[in-house]
Amino acid sequence: MAVMTTTVTNEPLLRLRGFRNLFLAGAVSQLGSQISYVALPLLAVTALGAGAGQLGLLAALGTLTVLVLGLPAGAWVDRVRRRPVMIATDLLRAGVLLSVPLAWWGGWLSMAQLYVVAVLTGAGTLLFDVAAYSIVPGLVGRERLTAANTLLVGTGAGMDVAGRSVAGVLVQVAGAPVAILLDALSYLWSAAWLRGVPEPRTTPREPEPLGRQIAEGVRFLFGEPILVTALLQGTMANLAFPLCSVLLPIVLVQQLGRPEWVLGAFLAAGGLGALAGSASAHAIGRRLGTGRAAWLTSLLTTPAAFFVPCLPLGGAWVWAGAVAWFVLTFRTGLNNVLLVSLRQRVTPDPMLGRMTATMRLLLTGALGAGGLLAAAVGELWGTGPALALGACVMALSWLPYVRSPLRHQP
């Protein structure tokens, strides 16, 4: 393990060579990832005739990878240099994705291969993200984390919207294999730019057993009230979002008979909300303070969740629900900047990988639980109760801030 030291500068962030290269690497690879997010299941359906169960497994494998590897990944990243990890995972994902169009053109593509691709890309993304979150403080200094994360998260949200919008057109025009090939090339682009990211100076420490490191990371997270508050509110939000969104295709397309583009527009409103929230987070945080901005935004936006259970009424309620979805995801985008920056500020450098991986494991688990709960409630009692349950959980997700020291963080 190592202690990282940082040279602080007031130079504009994008003039800092290391941060600029990290930004350029992430922007293009995130765009490519969102293209594959759409293209991979479409290829499974169109080329292999995949059914609902196969698509569900394909989607679940990425989440399962995080749940299985999350804690060891964080401990491992904390004991190695982070830039080589990021470059290696970019090259891994590029090679794995490149195998998909090659297999399709060669006539030997199978669902088993796509499952392997989902697992390996999920593992690569987990390791890359943990290393990236851990290296940012050393590149910009802790005083500038909010501004840096505003750029990184805002760009990521923009790429989410752009990538998923472009993906459908690209698949229609050029085919899913070509779209996946472009994603593979985006990871090669990322690896090339990461070569110019300096590795922050470190002071070597005596290596510890992996199990002890994992336990230290878990104890640190649950022993820090600020991190516990961030975790609890994030867990509630992540539990609520699938309850409110998983059954939307049934509500909008099957029950209300709306065309598929209405579902796409509804979900796109969420992408725009996350983009707006992340883009304004730095300014709001500077004006109100990080903690106050996070809890006041949660308090003011979460009541919008009660518009979502009104979707089955149809008519204007659909568009009111889309506006509410924008408001709810605005809060998510803002929190993704402010709370991630706060987590990085209160966590010592040698603990960053483990804290990030543990937090990601628990938040991802909440997303998975929300999806399973949506399926169970929807199957037993219908879509309306599932949407209502999600709205209630979301509307109460500001409660962890009450009496928490996080509210007073600058």
Secondary structure, DSSP 8 states (H G I E B T S, - for coil): -EEE------S-GGGSHHHHHHHHHHHHHHHHHHHHHHHHHHHHHHHH---HHHHHHHHHHHHHHHHHHHHHHHHHHTTS-HHHHHHHHHHHHHHHHHHHHHHHHHT---HHHHHHHHHHHHHHHHHHHHHHHHHHHHHH-GGGHHHHHHHHHHHHHHHHHHHHHHHHHHHHHH-HHHHHHHHHHHHHHHHHHHTTS----EEE-----HHHHHHHHHHHHHH-HHHHHHHHHHHHHHHHHHHHHTTHIIIIIIIS---HHHHHHHHHHHHHHHHHHHHHHHHHHHHH-HHHHHHHHHHHHGGGGGGGGGGGG-THHHHHHHHHHHHHHHHHHHHHHHHHHHHHHHS-GGGHHHHHHHHHHHHHHHHHHHHHHHHHHHHHH-HHHHHHHHHHHHHTTTGGGTT-GGGG--
